[in-house]
């Protein structure tokens, strides 16, 4: 008899086929997010849970899962999972690291360009039938070439963004990280600095840290006050790393030039005030949304679960 598995959201077919071949597999039948109550009911008699970053796998959910052996998260991050409870119960937790590096770095760079050159703002204006022809000062923006990019969190994605910025636009790279990375410094001429120096010096600031107690609201009112008035901040990491109320204030007052966001503090809820601001580009969490990347993530998530169920060490174990 195959072990039972549950998938909380439909993902690419290659991952579904793998789960179907190796498990007695059930898919949550709705396109919407699964509720906590539905998740608690679903995990009662399964051995493998394949879940999304949006699913709250907390102590109540884990406590209801009497047979659970593995929680396979379809994401790099895993702040949606109560790791300590999983560890106490002897449940393996896995993720899908590495595969989405380039896709997310591409989106971060696209947000930099869109903010600097006012792409979204000017497109909305054009679609409103207000364009009457070229004008010297029409939607003038900022250049990227030769400017300074400050990277907060120089992991895989942060370094991939530096590669794009340095190679394509000859940008100077500053970075703030838990520890220095001399290979990164040698490869891209990156300079390690404290957070305040990065904030006061950078023309573009891109956030690439995981969400932890230490990084929650890492960028708030005091940090925005340090930035240049021409600064552009990009977040493709986790929404709560930036204090959204402080960001809105900084954008409203033109304390900074613009922001590009792929993630939000209370996702999927987005403040109406943020939606109405012209100097912000907002995306619906599509950082990893290339066909190849999402398919590879599905394969990794499926194999992580299957490996544990078949007694093998998974390749991408968190706990």
Secondary structure, DSSP 8 states (H G I E B T S, - for coil): ---EEEESS---HHHHHHHHHHSEEEE-S-SS---HHHHHHHTTT-SEEEE-TTS-B-HHHHHH-TT--EEEESSS--TTB-HHHHHHHT-EEE---STTHHHHHHHHHHHHHHHHTTHHHHHHHHHTT---S--TTTT-----TT-EEEEES-SHHHHHHHHHHHHHH--EEEEE-SS--HHHHHHH--EE--HHHHHHH-SEEEE-----TTTTT-B-HHHHHHS-TT-EEEE-S-GGGB-HHHHHHHHHTTSSSEEEES--TBTTB--HHHHH-TTEEE-SS-TT--HHHHHHHHHHHHHHHHHHHTT---TTB--
